[in-house]
Amino acid sequence: MTKHEFKVEMTCEGCSGAVTRILNKLGGVQFEIDLEKKLVWIESDKGVDVLLETLQKCGKEVTYLGTA
């Protein structure tokens, strides 16, 4: 599985909770969230486009930073 790094404009626990719920629904992914640094690392075999579209569903600005 590839580990991808994303910057997500999260400002509170509610934001990180929304990201967690969305990624749990996607399934087949392992992830870590660093709220302070506004970073999300996702390990998955899914394509970057799928992961990016999924993260954008939380309504926050999302930027793909590359593989970690």
N, C-alpha and C positions, 0 to 999 in steps of 0.2 A: 504494500500500500504506500502511496505517496503522501507526504505530509505537506500541506499547503498553508500559507500564512496570509491572513486577511486583516486589514485595519477596518474596524467597525466603530462608527461614532456613537459609542455607548456612554451614557452619563450617570447611570445609576443601576442598582440591583434589578430594577424592573426591566431595563434594557437587556442586561445579560440574561435574565430569565426568559425574555422573549426569544433571544437567540438560541438558548438551550431548548426551548419547546419546539422551535422550528427544525433544529438539527435532529432532535429525537424523532420527529415525525418522518424525516428523510430516511432514517434507518441505514444500517451498514456503514456507519461512520463513527469514528472516535474523535473527540475534540477536547480542547482545553480553551478556557477563556481567561484573559487577563484584563479585568475591567479597568484597572489603573492605567495600563498602557494602551487600552482600547484595541487589543489584539485577540484574534481567534486563530487557533491552529486546528486544522482538520486533517485527520488521516483517513483516506478513502481511495477506492479505485474509480470513483465517479469522476467525470470530467470537470475541469475548472469552471466551465460555463454553467453546469448544473449546480455546483456549489455556490457560485456567485449569485445566480438567480434565486436560489433558496435563501441565502442570507439577506438579499434585498427585500424579501417578503416581510422582514421585521420593520420596514419603514425607515431604516437608518442608512446613512451614506456608507457604502462599502467599497473598499479598494483592495484589489489583489496585489500582494507584495511579492509573490513567488513561492518557490518551494523552500521549506525550512530545513 
